[in-house]
Amino acid sequence: MPPETPVPSWIAVATEADLDDLIEIQRQRAESAHTAAATTEGKASRLLTPTIALLAGMVAISAYELRVSANAVHIGSRILLACAVLPALAAVVYLLLCAIRALDTDTRVGIYGNVTGYRRAAGGKRAHLEDQYKAAVLAEWTSKRKASRLMDARAAFSRALIAVALALVIGAVTTALRS
């Protein structure tokens, strides 16, 4: 839920001469938050490409390691190979989390305030300033939430990379020992 935005007290005490400048400042503040949210969405979109590629690769590696462990002759070999699957499965889980978070960041509709000329005409510049202020607060809130989701996606991607590296090392070692 978007936050409730009470009207700050400084709006009531602002002089008539300062209202135009304050309206412009709040408009620029909202525009800056819109731009930051759009940038975050672009970064999330770009994060999806390597995530999906790694996800496909790790699913294939996991399936291969599971098949090899199922075909192992000795119980010790099966246990060792089954343990090699665990990092690959962890990588798949982290990559799925990353993809979901990045997709959520990229596609979730932002909540922004709408400043209309009708309210300005009816309530004057002070009412218009209130609307601009509320729109700026809402845009900043949306931008921060999108950035937070992107950081969650990047954290999952980092964990996935560690699991991928571990899975590849363990898989290479167990394959070399099997040969």
N, C-alpha and C positions, 0 to 999 in steps of 0.2 A: 504494500500500500504506500502510495506517496505520502510524504510528511505533510501535516497541517502547517500552513505558513501564516503565522499571525502577522499583522501589519506592524512593522517596527515604529517605535515612537519618533524616530528622527524624521519620518515623512510628515508627521503633523506639525513639526516645528520648522521645517524647511521654508525658506523665504520664497516668494513668488519668482524672484529673479533667478534663483538656483534650480527651479523645477525642470526647466528644459535641459540643463546640464545633467541633472540627476537621472532624468528619463533616458538620456543618451548613454550614460554610464551603465545603467541597468540593462539597456538593450544590448550593448556591447558585451556585457557579462553573460547574458543568455546566449548570444551568438558564439562566444568563445566556448561555452559549454557544449553547444550543438556541434561545433567543429571538433572538439575533443572526443565526443561520443562517436562521430563519424570516423575519426582516425582509429579509435579503439575497435570499431567494427571491421575496418580494413585489416588491422593486425590480426584479429581473430580469424578472418577469412583466409589470410595467408598462412596461419598456423594449421588450418585444416588439411592442406595439401600434404605436407610431410607426415602428418599424423595418420591420415588414411593409408598412405603408402607403407609406413612402418607397421600399421595394424594388419594389413594384408600379408606382409612378410612374416610377422610374428605368428599369425594364425597358421601359416604354412609350416613354419619351423616347429610350432607346437604339435601340429598333426604328424609331422615326420618323426619327431622324438617320441610321441606316443606310440606310433606304429613300430618303431624300432624297439622300444621297451617291451611291447606286447610280444614281439617275435624273439626276444632274448631266450636263450636256452636255460641259463642258470638263474636261480632266484636272486643271487647277489647282483648279477648284471641287471636284472629287472628293477631292483630297488634303486641302484645307482642311476639307471637311465630315467626312472620315474622322478627321481630327485632333480634331474636335469630339466625336466618339464616345468617345474615349479616357477623358476624365474621367467620363463617364456609366458606362462599363464599370467603371472603378475604383470608383465609388460603389456599383455593384451588388455587386462583390466584397466591399467593406468592410461593406456592409449584410448580406450573407450571413454573413460572419464574426461580425458582431454578433449576428445572430439565432441562430446556432449556439451561441455562447458563452452568451447569455442563456438559451436553452432548456436548455442543459447545466446551468447554475446552478440553474434553476428545477426541473428534473425529476430531476436526479441524486439518488439516495437518499443521505442522510447516514449516516455510520457513527458510531454512538453506543454507549457501553458500557452494559451492563445490570447493575444492582446488585440482587442478589436477597437475600431474607431467609435463604435456606438457608446461604449462605456466612457470613453474620453469626452465625447460630446455631451453625454448626460451628466457626468460627474466632474468634468474639468481636468486640469493637468494633474492635480493631486491624485485623483482616482486612476488616471493613466499611469502615474508613477507607481502606485500600489500594484497595478496589474503587471507592470514591467518587473517590479521587484519579485513578485510571486512567480512569474515566468522564469526569471533568472535562477531562483532557488530550486525550482522544479527541474530545470535543465541541468543544473549542477548535480542534483541528486541522481538523476538518470545517468549522467556521465560517470559519476563515481561508482555507481552499481555496475555499469558495464566494465569499467576498468578493474573492479574487484573480481568479476567473473573471468576476465581475461587472465588476471594473475593466477587464479585458481587453475585455469587451463594450462598455463605455462608451468606451474608447479607439478601438475600431473605429468606433463610432457617430460620434465626433467627426471622425475622418478622413473618414467617409462624408459628413458634412455639408459639409465643405470641398470634396470632390469634387462634390457635388450643386450647390453654389453655382457652382463653376467650370464645370460642364457647362451650367448654365442661362445663365450669362453668355456663354460661347462659342457656345452654340446660338442665343441671341438675336442676337448680333453677326453670325454667319454667315447667319442668316435675314434680317436687315436688309440685309446686303450683297448677298444674292441678289435681293432685291426691287427 
